[in-house]
Amino acid sequence: MKKEAFIKKTSSVLSIRNTAILLGVGMSGFHLYTGIFGSLEALKQGSIHLVFALVLVFLIFPAKKESEKKYLAWCDWALVLASIASLGYILINFDYIAFDRFRFVTSVLLIEKVFGITLIILVLEAARRTIGLFLAIVASLFIVYTFFGPYLPGLLRHPGVSLENFIDLQYLGDGGLFGTPLMISATYIVLFIIFGAFMLKTGFGEFITDVATGLTGRRRGGPAKVAVISSAGFGTISGAGSANVAVTGTFTIPLMKKVGFAPHFAAGVEAAASTGGEIMPPIMGAAAFLMAKYTGISYIQIIKHAAIPAILYFAAVYFQVDLEAAKTGIRGLSKDELPPWKDKALSYLHLIPPIVMLLFLMIIGRTAFFAVTASIIGIILMSFLRKSTSLTLKSFIAALADGARGALVVAVACALSGLVVGCIYQSGIGVRFTSLVVSLSGGQVVIALIAAMISAIILGMGMPISPAYILMVALIIPAIVKLGVAPLAAHLFCIYFCRASLVTPPVAISAYVAAGIAKAPMAKTGWTAFRLGLASFIVPFAFVYSQTLLLIGHPFDIIISVITALIGVYALAIGLEGYWSFPLNILQRSAAITAAVLTIFPGWQTDLLGVACLAILYIWQRFLRKPVKSP
């Protein structure tokens, strides 16, 4: 009892909330400092980034999801101290670890083994608290496999790894916990998250919603169109599907219900649109930075190549919303219901230059690291040009704290992903898995792509897009590249399907968040979101077979491909909604979906067939129509 009283008394003096804010400000401050003056050595930068992340996780996230964290329990104190000790050892002994010892030659000390094992356990527990059990279990299985390989049969067998070599790689080197994923998190990703936090604190998120409302609110089904456009806009500065739902959905879902959309449809629209933020440049759920590192393609090139597929996705959702509104006779907002969006737009125009500067600096060849830091400074300075957007001391501190908190999941996920990649490297399972996929596909690209699609969706169900994509890089992508798929297309293909899990039942997380806001049935919302996001299951196959949709090829071919693909996603919307001026029967819907597939896939032969199919459907609807009941 005395121990509990002491803990409560201590926690009341230094509350968890205030301590977390203080540490969050410190974490963001550190990354802004390195953004301005240059990052530290990889192992040092990663260690500081990870120690901030782990301490904040054990302060903020409770051991049990259902429990409320009123004070810091003794076990959380122990985890905090263990995090500081295990990472502090690396920082204190950095010169010895980085320069004096030789990898896999110098003996690993007992204390290094203890701290290495401790850190791995801490990262697993942090992942369990922030992301869920799935990623922690996956990582644990890879660890077990690394040690027990000699006892396994067939293709799974490998020579095994000693504890000393395992700790040498995972804890004392840059190929495990402190590998590429964590370094990207500790440099690019965290700064872009801080960038988004400052944009939101200036009110830019409200500006996006207000402009979207003004532009589309009065059209039929206006609030649903507002959800699509505002989610696309918010996705450019956030890139987190569930967060996008929480921010824009609280405004758009009640509006959609107000004008007559069913709760499950309103929630499905918001979920499908919000998860588009994960594939919407420039942030793309942080996957763009990882992809730049793994492919060797510049970040600015990646967001250029990813632009058209993202636009096609949002266009498909928009078209379905429009046809649903036409089918059900749902109106838009009245003039009185619209916000004074024009005046608001003018009051936020001064915040656009920092965004333009971000893209301009990267286009002229400056690193994303430098560009985003300069843009953050630009946002802070430009915010003071108007009183309505100026950052107070309170909002400035809140932006720093929010940026750090937003980086926690990514930091933990990237650390654990690096551990898994290290296990794959030491066990050699990556090479064998690639050979297995190639062998099972029989050399057929489409079979390998379907296997990649299923794998990405399954991985994405239990973890954020970044770690799911990293595992695809280690296990699947080499196989489909070996079969002849261009690396750029292969990587984007897997990113799309890692994201698709957010709206794919049974684990459609973003859909369930939206269902909670709409008070709608979760299963029905999940399947509605899946239907609305179905374009993301077709477009990736299209750009794998022809890269014109990735803006690669002759300009004329690119223009034709984009136009026909837009026709295709409109045809897809017609088929899925079962309406085009009039209700469609089953045969007509099938014709529309066939036309969609033919026109989305680039190539003049398929385009002609698809357009002809759609023209026949139009004539059938307009001149040969018989009254039918909407399915």
C-alpha positions as CSV (number, residue, x, y, z in Angstrom):
1,M,0.0,0.0,0.0
2,K,2.8,2.4,0.9
3,K,4.4,1.7,-2.5
4,E,1.1,2.5,-4.3
5,A,0.7,5.7,-2.3
6,F,4.3,6.8,-3.1
7,I,3.7,6.2,-6.9
8,K,0.4,8.1,-6.8
9,K,2.0,11.0,-4.9
10,T,5.0,11.2,-7.3
11,S,2.7,11.0,-10.3
12,S,0.5,13.8,-9.0
13,V,3.6,16.1,-8.8
14,L,4.8,15.2,-12.3
15,S,1.6,14.2,-14.1
16,I,1.8,11.8,-17.0
17,R,0.2,14.3,-19.3
18,N,2.6,17.2,-18.5
19,T,5.7,14.9,-18.6
20,A,4.6,13.5,-22.0
21,I,4.1,17.0,-23.4
22,L,7.5,18.0,-22.1
23,L,9.2,15.0,-23.6
24,G,7.2,15.4,-26.9
25,V,8.4,19.0,-27.2
26,G,12.0,17.7,-26.5
27,M,11.7,15.0,-29.2
28,S,10.3,17.4,-31.8
29,G,12.9,20.0,-30.8
30,F,15.7,17.5,-31.3
31,H,14.5,16.6,-34.7
32,L,14.1,20.2,-35.8
33,Y,17.6,20.9,-34.5
34,T,19.0,18.1,-36.6
35,G,16.9,19.2,-39.5
36,I,18.5,22.6,-39.4
37,F,22.1,21.7,-38.5
38,G,22.2,18.1,-40.0
39,S,21.5,14.7,-38.6
40,L,23.9,12.9,-36.3
41,E,25.6,9.6,-37.0
42,A,23.1,6.9,-37.9
43,L,23.4,4.9,-34.7
44,K,23.3,8.0,-32.5
45,Q,20.4,9.6,-34.4
46,G,18.4,6.4,-34.3
47,S,19.1,5.8,-30.6
48,I,17.9,9.2,-29.5
49,H,14.8,8.9,-31.7
50,L,14.0,5.5,-30.3
51,V,14.6,6.4,-26.6
52,F,12.2,9.3,-26.9
53,A,9.6,7.1,-28.7
54,L,9.8,4.2,-26.1
55,V,9.7,6.5,-23.1
56,L,6.6,8.3,-24.5
57,V,4.9,5.0,-25.4
58,F,5.3,3.7,-21.8
59,L,4.1,7.0,-20.4
60,I,1.1,7.4,-22.6
61,F,-0.2,4.0,-23.7
62,P,-1.6,1.7,-21.0
63,A,-0.5,-2.0,-20.7
64,K,-4.2,-3.0,-21.2
65,K,-6.2,-1.2,-23.9
66,E,-9.4,-1.0,-21.8
67,S,-7.6,0.5,-18.8
68,E,-7.3,4.2,-18.1
69,K,-3.8,5.5,-17.3
70,K,-4.3,7.6,-14.2
71,Y,-0.8,7.2,-12.9
72,L,2.4,5.5,-13.8
73,A,2.5,1.9,-12.5
74,W,5.7,0.4,-11.2
75,C,6.0,-1.8,-14.3
76,D,5.8,1.3,-16.5
77,W,8.5,3.0,-14.4
78,A,10.7,-0.1,-14.9
79,L,10.1,-0.1,-18.7
80,V,11.0,3.6,-18.9
81,L,14.2,3.1,-16.9
82,A,15.1,0.0,-19.0
83,S,14.6,2.0,-22.2
84,I,16.9,4.8,-21.0
85,A,19.5,2.3,-19.8
86,S,19.6,0.1,-22.9
87,L,19.7,3.0,-25.4
88,G,21.8,5.2,-23.1
89,Y,24.5,2.5,-23.2
90,I,24.8,3.0,-27.0
91,L,25.0,6.8,-26.7
92,I,27.6,6.7,-23.9
93,N,29.7,4.1,-25.6
94,F,29.1,5.3,-29.2
95,D,32.7,5.8,-30.1
96,Y,33.6,2.3,-29.0
97,I,30.6,0.7,-30.8
98,A,30.9,2.7,-34.0
99,F,34.7,3.0,-34.5
100,D,36.7,0.8,-32.1
101,R,35.0,-2.6,-32.3
102,F,34.7,-4.8,-35.5
103,R,31.4,-6.2,-36.5
104,F,31.1,-10.0,-35.9
105,V,34.8,-10.1,-34.8
106,T,34.9,-8.2,-31.5
107,S,33.3,-10.3,-28.8
108,V,29.9,-9.1,-27.6
109,L,30.1,-8.2,-23.9
110,L,27.6,-9.7,-21.4
111,I,26.2,-6.3,-20.6
112,E,25.6,-5.8,-24.3
113,K,23.7,-9.1,-24.6
114,V,21.6,-8.1,-21.6
115,F,20.8,-4.6,-23.0
116,G,20.3,-6.0,-26.5
117,I,17.7,-8.6,-25.3
118,T,16.1,-5.9,-23.1
119,L,15.7,-3.5,-26.0
120,I,14.2,-6.1,-28.2
121,I,11.6,-7.0,-25.5
122,L,10.9,-3.3,-25.0
123,V,10.3,-2.7,-28.7
124,L,8.0,-5.7,-28.9
125,E,6.0,-4.5,-25.9
126,A,5.8,-0.9,-27.3
127,A,4.5,-2.4,-30.6
128,R,1.9,-4.4,-28.7
129,R,0.7,-1.2,-27.0
130,T,0.6,1.1,-30.0
131,I,-0.1,-1.1,-33.0
132,G,-1.5,-4.3,-31.6
133,L,-0.5,-7.9,-31.0
134,F,-0.2,-8.9,-34.7
135,L,3.1,-7.1,-35.5
136,A,4.7,-8.2,-32.2
137,I,3.7,-11.8,-32.9
138,V,5.1,-11.7,-36.4
139,A,8.4,-10.2,-35.2
140,S,8.6,-12.8,-32.4
141,L,8.1,-15.7,-34.9
142,F,10.9,-14.3,-37.0
143,I,13.2,-14.2,-34.0
144,V,12.3,-17.8,-33.0
145,Y,12.9,-18.9,-36.6
146,T,16.3,-17.2,-36.7
147,F,17.4,-19.4,-33.7
148,F,15.6,-22.6,-34.4
149,G,16.3,-22.9,-38.2
150,P,18.6,-26.0,-37.8
151,Y,15.7,-28.0,-36.3
152,L,13.2,-27.2,-39.1
153,P,12.6,-29.4,-42.2
154,G,13.0,-28.7,-46.0
155,L,13.2,-25.2,-47.3
156,L,12.7,-23.7,-43.9
157,R,16.0,-25.2,-42.6
158,H,19.0,-22.9,-42.2
159,P,22.3,-23.1,-40.2
160,G,21.0,-21.0,-37.3
161,V,22.5,-17.9,-35.7
162,S,24.3,-17.6,-32.4
163,L,23.1,-15.2,-29.7
164,E,26.3,-13.2,-30.0
165,N,25.9,-12.6,-33.8
166,F,22.2,-11.9,-33.4
167,I,22.9,-9.1,-30.8
168,D,25.9,-7.8,-32.8
169,L,23.6,-7.2,-35.8
170,Q,20.4,-6.2,-34.0
171,Y,21.7,-4.0,-31.2
172,L,25.3,-2.9,-32.0
173,G,24.9,-2.5,-35.8
174,D,22.9,-0.7,-38.4
175,G,21.3,-3.8,-39.9
176,G,18.6,-4.6,-37.3
177,L,16.7,-2.3,-34.9
178,F,18.8,0.6,-36.1
179,G,18.5,-0.3,-39.8
180,T,17.1,1.7,-42.7
181,P,13.5,1.8,-41.5
182,L,14.3,3.5,-38.2
183,M,16.8,5.9,-39.8
184,I,14.1,7.0,-42.3
185,S,11.7,7.4,-39.4
186,A,14.3,9.4,-37.4
187,T,15.0,11.8,-40.3
188,Y,12.4,12.3,-43.0
189,I,9.2,10.8,-41.6
190,V,9.2,12.5,-38.2
191,L,9.8,15.9,-39.7
192,F,6.9,15.5,-42.2
193,I,4.7,14.5,-39.2
194,I,5.8,17.7,-37.4
195,F,5.1,19.6,-40.6
196,G,1.5,18.2,-40.7
197,A,1.0,19.0,-37.0
198,F,2.0,22.7,-37.5
199,M,-0.3,22.9,-40.6
200,L,-3.2,21.7,-38.5
201,K,-2.5,24.0,-35.6
202,T,-2.7,27.0,-38.0
203,G,-6.2,25.9,-39.0
204,F,-5.2,24.7,-42.4
205,G,-7.2,21.5,-41.9
206,E,-10.4,23.6,-41.4
207,F,-9.4,25.6,-44.5
208,I,-9.3,22.4,-46.6
209,T,-12.7,21.3,-45.3
210,D,-14.3,24.7,-45.9
211,V,-13.0,25.0,-49.4
212,A,-14.2,21.5,-50.2
213,T,-17.6,22.4,-48.8
214,G,-17.8,25.6,-50.8
215,L,-16.8,23.9,-54.1
216,T,-19.0,20.8,-53.9
217,G,-21.4,21.3,-51.0
218,R,-24.4,22.5,-53.1
219,R,-24.1,19.7,-55.7
220,R,-26.3,16.6,-55.3
221,G,-25.0,14.5,-52.5
222,G,-22.7,17.5,-51.6
223,P,-21.6,16.5,-48.1
224,A,-20.3,13.1,-49.4
225,K,-18.3,14.9,-52.1
226,V,-17.0,17.2,-49.4
227,A,-15.8,14.1,-47.6
228,V,-14.0,12.9,-50.7
229,I,-12.2,16.2,-51.6
230,S,-11.4,17.2,-48.0
231,S,-10.0,13.7,-47.3
232,A,-7.8,14.0,-50.4
233,G,-6.6,17.4,-49.2
234,F,-6.1,16.3,-45.7
235,G,-4.2,13.2,-46.9
236,T,-1.6,15.4,-48.5
237,I,-0.5,16.7,-45.1
238,S,-1.4,13.7,-42.9
239,G,-1.2,10.4,-44.7
240,A,-2.7,8.4,-41.9
241,G,-6.1,6.8,-42.8
242,S,-7.6,6.4,-39.3
243,A,-6.5,9.9,-38.3
244,N,-8.0,11.3,-41.5
245,V,-11.3,9.6,-40.6
246,A,-11.2,11.1,-37.1
247,V,-10.5,14.6,-38.2
248,T,-12.7,15.0,-41.3
249,G,-15.3,12.4,-40.4
250,T,-16.6,14.2,-37.3
251,F,-17.7,17.0,-39.7
252,T,-18.7,15.2,-42.9
253,I,-20.4,12.1,-41.5
254,P,-23.2,14.1,-39.6
255,L,-23.6,16.3,-42.7
256,M,-24.0,13.3,-45.0
257,K,-26.6,11.7,-42.6
258,K,-28.4,15.1,-42.5
259,V,-29.1,15.2,-46.2
260,G,-30.3,11.6,-46.4
261,F,-27.3,9.2,-46.8
262,A,-27.7,6.0,-44.8
263,P,-25.3,5.9,-41.8
264,H,-23.4,2.9,-43.1
265,F,-22.9,4.6,-46.5
266,A,-21.8,7.9,-45.0
267,A,-19.3,6.1,-42.8
268,G,-18.1,4.0,-45.8
269,V,-17.6,7.1,-47.9
270,E,-15.5,8.7,-45.2
271,A,-13.4,5.5,-44.6
272,A,-12.8,4.9,-48.4
273,A,-11.8,8.6,-49.0
274,S,-9.7,8.9,-45.9
275,T,-7.6,5.8,-46.6
276,G,-6.8,7.4,-49.9
277,G,-4.5,9.6,-47.9
278,E,-2.2,6.6,-47.6
279,I,-1.6,6.7,-51.3
280,M,-1.9,10.5,-51.9
281,P,1.3,12.3,-52.5
282,P,3.4,13.8,-51.0
283,I,3.4,11.8,-47.7
284,M,1.7,8.5,-48.7
285,G,1.5,7.2,-45.2
286,A,5.3,7.6,-44.9
287,A,5.8,4.8,-47.4
288,A,7.1,7.2,-50.1
289,F,10.3,7.9,-48.0
290,L,10.9,4.1,-47.5
291,M,10.3,3.5,-51.2
292,A,12.8,6.1,-52.2
293,K,15.4,4.4,-50.0
294,Y,14.7,0.9,-51.2
295,T,14.3,1.7,-54.9
296,G,17.0,4.3,-55.3
297,I,14.4,6.5,-57.1
298,S,14.3,10.1,-55.8
299,Y,11.4,11.1,-53.5
300,I,10.1,13.8,-55.9
301,Q,10.0,11.2,-58.7
302,I,8.1,8.8,-56.6
303,I,5.3,11.3,-55.7
304,K,5.1,12.3,-59.4
305,H,4.7,8.7,-60.5
306,A,2.1,8.0,-57.8
307,A,-0.1,11.1,-58.6
308,I,-2.3,9.7,-61.3
309,P,-3.2,6.4,-59.6
310,A,-4.2,8.4,-56.5
311,I,-6.3,10.8,-58.5
312,L,-8.1,7.8,-60.2
313,Y,-8.8,6.3,-56.8
314,F,-10.5,9.5,-55.5
315,A,-12.3,10.0,-58.8
316,A,-13.8,6.5,-58.5
317,V,-15.1,7.2,-55.0
318,Y,-16.4,10.6,-56.1
319,F,-18.3,9.1,-59.1
320,Q,-19.9,6.5,-56.9
321,V,-21.0,9.1,-54.4
322,D,-22.5,11.2,-57.3
323,L,-24.4,8.2,-58.7
324,E,-25.6,7.1,-55.3
325,A,-27.0,10.6,-54.7
326,A,-28.7,10.6,-58.1
327,K,-30.2,7.2,-57.5
328,T,-31.6,8.1,-54.1
329,G,-32.5,11.7,-54.9
330,I,-30.2,13.2,-52.2
331,R,-29.8,16.9,-52.4
332,G,-26.8,19.1,-51.7
333,L,-26.5,21.8,-49.0
334,S,-28.5,25.0,-49.2
335,K,-26.8,28.3,-49.6
336,D,-27.5,29.1,-45.9
337,E,-25.8,25.9,-44.8
338,L,-22.5,26.7,-46.6
339,P,-19.7,28.3,-44.5
340,P,-18.2,31.6,-45.7
341,W,-15.6,29.7,-47.5
342,K,-14.4,32.3,-49.9
343,D,-13.5,34.7,-47.1
344,K,-11.8,31.9,-45.2
345,A,-9.9,30.8,-48.3
346,L,-8.4,34.3,-48.6
347,S,-7.4,34.4,-44.9
348,Y,-5.4,31.2,-45.4
349,L,-3.7,31.9,-48.7
350,H,-0.5,33.0,-46.9
351,L,0.0,29.4,-45.7
352,I,0.2,28.0,-49.2
353,P,3.7,29.3,-50.0
354,P,5.4,26.9,-47.4
355,I,3.8,24.0,-49.2
356,V,4.9,25.3,-52.6
357,M,8.3,25.8,-51.2
358,L,8.4,22.2,-50.0
359,L,7.8,20.9,-53.4
360,F,9.9,23.4,-55.2
361,L,13.0,22.7,-53.1
362,M,12.7,19.0,-53.8
363,I,12.1,19.5,-57.5
364,I,15.4,21.6,-57.8
365,G,17.2,18.7,-56.1
366,R,17.4,19.6,-52.4
367,T,16.8,16.7,-50.0
368,A,13.4,16.1,-48.5
369,F,15.2,16.4,-45.1
370,F,16.2,20.0,-45.9
371,A,13.0,20.9,-47.8
372,V,10.6,19.9,-45.0
373,T,12.7,21.6,-42.3
374,A,12.7,24.9,-44.3
375,S,8.9,24.5,-44.9
376,I,8.3,24.0,-41.1
377,I,10.2,27.2,-40.4
378,G,8.2,28.9,-43.2
379,I,4.8,27.8,-41.7
380,I,5.8,29.1,-38.3
381,L,6.9,32.5,-39.7
382,M,4.0,32.8,-42.2
383,S,1.4,32.0,-39.6
384,F,2.0,35.4,-37.9
385,L,0.9,37.3,-41.0
386,R,-2.7,36.9,-39.8
387,K,-4.1,36.9,-36.3
388,S,-6.5,34.0,-37.1
389,T,-3.6,31.7,-38.0
390,S,-0.8,33.0,-35.7
391,L,0.7,30.4,-33.4
392,T,0.5,31.2,-29.8
393,L,3.0,29.8,-27.3
394,K,0.4,27.2,-26.3
395,S,-0.4,26.1,-29.9
396,F,3.3,26.1,-30.7
397,I,4.0,23.7,-27.8
398,A,0.9,21.7,-28.7
399,A,2.2,21.3,-32.3
400,L,5.5,20.0,-31.1
401,A,3.9,17.6,-28.7
402,D,1.4,16.4,-31.3
403,G,4.1,15.9,-33.9
404,A,6.1,13.7,-31.5
405,R,3.0,11.7,-30.5
406,G,2.1,11.2,-34.2
407,A,5.6,9.8,-34.8
408,L,5.4,7.2,-32.0
409,V,3.7,4.5,-34.0
410,V,5.9,5.0,-37.0
411,A,9.1,4.9,-34.9
412,V,8.2,1.7,-33.0
413,A,6.9,0.0,-36.2
414,C,10.1,0.9,-38.1
415,A,12.3,-0.3,-35.3
416,L,10.5,-3.6,-35.2
417,S,10.5,-3.8,-39.0
418,G,14.2,-3.4,-39.0
419,L,14.5,-6.2,-36.5
420,V,12.5,-8.5,-38.8
421,V,14.5,-7.5,-41.8
422,G,17.6,-8.4,-39.8
423,C,16.2,-11.8,-39.0
424,I,15.4,-12.4,-42.7
425,Y,18.9,-11.4,-43.6
426,Q,20.6,-13.7,-41.0
427,S,18.3,-16.7,-41.7
428,G,18.4,-16.3,-45.5
429,I,14.6,-16.9,-45.7
430,G,14.2,-13.9,-48.0
431,V,16.1,-15.6,-50.9
432,R,14.4,-18.9,-50.4
433,F,11.0,-17.2,-50.2
434,T,11.6,-15.4,-53.4
435,S,12.5,-18.6,-55.1
436,L,9.4,-20.3,-53.7
437,V,7.1,-17.6,-55.0
438,V,8.7,-17.7,-58.5
439,S,8.4,-21.5,-58.5
440,L,4.8,-21.6,-57.4
441,S,3.8,-18.9,-59.9
442,G,5.1,-21.1,-62.7
443,G,6.7,-18.0,-64.2
444,Q,3.2,-16.3,-64.6
445,V,3.3,-12.7,-63.5
446,V,-0.4,-12.5,-62.8
447,I,-0.2,-15.4,-60.4
448,A,2.7,-13.8,-58.6
449,L,0.8,-10.5,-58.5
450,I,-2.3,-12.1,-57.0
451,A,-0.1,-13.8,-54.3
452,A,1.5,-10.4,-53.6
453,M,-1.9,-8.8,-53.3
454,I,-3.1,-11.4,-50.8
455,S,0.1,-11.2,-48.8
456,A,0.0,-7.3,-48.7
457,I,-3.7,-7.3,-47.5
458,I,-3.0,-9.9,-44.8
459,L,0.1,-8.0,-43.5
460,G,-1.7,-4.7,-43.7
461,M,-4.6,-6.0,-41.6
462,G,-2.4,-6.2,-38.5
463,M,0.1,-3.3,-38.9
464,P,0.5,0.1,-40.4
465,I,1.4,0.6,-44.1
466,S,5.1,1.2,-43.4
467,P,6.0,-2.1,-41.6
468,A,3.7,-4.1,-43.9
469,Y,5.5,-2.6,-47.0
470,I,9.0,-3.3,-45.5
471,L,8.1,-7.0,-45.1
472,M,6.9,-7.0,-48.7
473,V,10.2,-5.5,-49.7
474,A,12.1,-8.3,-47.9
475,L,9.9,-11.2,-49.0
476,I,7.6,-10.6,-52.0
477,I,8.8,-7.7,-54.1
478,P,12.1,-9.4,-55.2
479,A,10.0,-12.3,-56.6
480,I,7.7,-10.2,-58.8
481,V,10.7,-8.0,-60.0
482,K,12.5,-11.2,-60.9
483,L,9.5,-12.2,-63.1
484,G,9.9,-9.0,-65.1
485,V,7.8,-6.4,-63.3
486,A,9.5,-2.9,-63.2
487,P,10.7,-2.1,-59.7
488,L,8.8,1.1,-59.4
489,A,5.5,-0.6,-60.4
490,A,6.2,-3.5,-58.1
491,H,6.8,-1.3,-55.1
492,L,3.8,0.9,-55.7
493,F,1.6,-2.2,-56.3
494,C,2.5,-3.6,-52.9
495,I,2.0,-0.2,-51.2
496,Y,-1.5,0.0,-52.7
497,F,-2.6,-3.4,-51.3
498,C,-1.0,-2.8,-47.9
499,R,-3.3,0.2,-47.7
500,A,-6.3,-1.7,-49.0
501,S,-6.6,-3.6,-45.7
502,L,-7.8,-0.5,-44.0
503,V,-11.1,-0.9,-45.8
504,T,-11.0,-4.7,-46.4
505,P,-13.1,-6.8,-44.0
506,P,-12.7,-8.5,-41.6
507,V,-10.1,-6.0,-40.2
508,A,-11.2,-2.8,-41.9
509,I,-9.8,-0.5,-39.2
510,S,-10.6,2.9,-40.8
511,A,-14.1,1.7,-41.7
512,Y,-14.8,0.7,-38.1
513,V,-13.6,4.1,-36.8
514,A,-16.0,5.8,-39.3
515,A,-18.8,3.4,-38.2
516,G,-18.3,4.5,-34.6
517,I,-18.7,8.2,-35.6
518,A,-21.8,7.4,-37.7
519,K,-23.3,4.9,-35.2
520,A,-23.6,2.5,-38.1
521,P,-23.2,-1.4,-38.2
522,M,-19.5,-2.1,-38.5
523,A,-19.7,-5.1,-40.9
524,K,-22.1,-3.2,-43.2
525,T,-19.8,-0.2,-43.1
526,G,-16.8,-2.3,-43.8
527,W,-18.3,-3.9,-47.0
528,T,-19.6,-0.5,-48.2
529,A,-16.1,1.0,-47.8
530,F,-14.6,-2.0,-49.6
531,R,-17.0,-1.5,-52.5
532,L,-16.3,2.3,-52.7
533,G,-12.6,1.6,-52.7
534,L,-12.6,-1.2,-55.3
535,A,-10.8,0.9,-57.9
536,S,-7.6,0.4,-55.8
537,F,-7.8,-3.3,-56.6
538,I,-7.9,-2.7,-60.4
539,V,-5.6,0.3,-60.9
540,P,-2.4,-1.3,-59.5
541,F,-2.7,-4.3,-62.0
542,A,-3.2,-1.7,-64.7
543,F,0.0,0.3,-64.0
544,V,2.0,-2.9,-63.6
545,Y,1.2,-4.0,-67.2
546,S,1.6,-0.5,-68.6
547,Q,3.4,2.3,-66.9
548,T,1.8,5.2,-68.8
549,L,-0.5,5.6,-65.7
550,L,2.8,6.2,-63.8
551,L,3.6,9.1,-66.2
552,I,6.2,6.9,-68.0
553,G,6.2,6.9,-71.8
554,H,5.3,9.1,-74.7
555,P,3.2,12.2,-73.6
556,F,0.4,11.3,-76.1
557,D,0.2,7.7,-74.8
558,I,0.1,9.0,-71.2
559,I,-2.8,11.5,-72.0
560,I,-4.8,8.8,-73.7
561,S,-4.2,6.3,-70.9
562,V,-5.3,8.9,-68.2
563,I,-8.5,9.8,-70.1
564,T,-9.5,6.3,-70.8
565,A,-8.7,5.3,-67.2
566,L,-11.0,8.1,-66.0
567,I,-13.7,6.7,-68.3
568,G,-13.0,3.3,-66.8
569,V,-13.4,4.4,-63.1
570,Y,-16.6,6.1,-64.1
571,A,-17.8,2.9,-65.7
572,L,-16.8,1.0,-62.6
573,A,-18.9,3.4,-60.5
574,I,-21.9,2.8,-62.8
575,G,-21.5,-0.9,-62.4
576,L,-21.0,-0.9,-58.7
577,E,-23.9,1.6,-58.0
578,G,-26.2,0.0,-60.5
579,Y,-27.4,3.3,-61.8
580,W,-26.7,5.6,-64.9
581,S,-29.6,8.0,-65.5
582,F,-31.8,5.0,-64.8
583,P,-31.4,1.9,-62.7
584,L,-29.4,-1.0,-64.3
585,N,-30.2,-4.7,-64.3
586,I,-27.6,-7.3,-63.6
587,L,-26.6,-7.7,-67.2
588,Q,-26.2,-4.0,-67.6
589,R,-24.1,-3.7,-64.5
590,S,-21.9,-6.5,-65.7
591,A,-21.4,-4.7,-69.0
592,A,-20.4,-1.5,-67.1
593,I,-17.8,-3.4,-65.0
594,T,-16.4,-5.1,-68.1
595,A,-16.1,-1.7,-69.8
596,A,-14.3,-0.4,-66.7
597,V,-11.7,-3.2,-66.6
598,L,-11.1,-2.8,-70.4
599,T,-10.6,1.0,-70.3
600,I,-8.6,1.1,-67.0
601,F,-6.0,-1.2,-68.5
602,P,-3.9,0.9,-71.0
603,G,-3.8,-0.2,-74.6
604,W,-5.7,1.0,-77.7
605,Q,-7.3,-2.4,-78.3
606,T,-8.8,-2.7,-74.8
607,D,-9.7,1.0,-74.8
608,L,-11.7,0.7,-78.0
609,L,-13.5,-2.4,-76.7
610,G,-14.2,-0.7,-73.4
611,V,-15.5,2.5,-74.9
612,A,-17.6,0.5,-77.4
613,C,-19.1,-1.5,-74.5
614,L,-20.0,1.7,-72.6
615,A,-21.5,3.2,-75.7
616,I,-23.7,0.1,-76.2
617,L,-24.8,0.4,-72.6
618,Y,-25.6,4.1,-73.1
619,I,-27.8,3.3,-76.1
620,W,-29.4,0.4,-74.2
621,Q,-30.2,2.8,-71.3
622,R,-31.4,5.7,-73.4
623,F,-33.3,4.0,-76.3
624,L,-33.9,0.3,-75.5
625,R,-34.6,0.7,-71.8
626,K,-37.4,-1.2,-70.1
627,P,-38.5,-0.2,-66.7
628,V,-36.5,-2.2,-64.1
629,K,-36.4,-2.1,-60.4
630,S,-33.1,-1.0,-58.8
631,P,-31.4,-4.1,-57.3
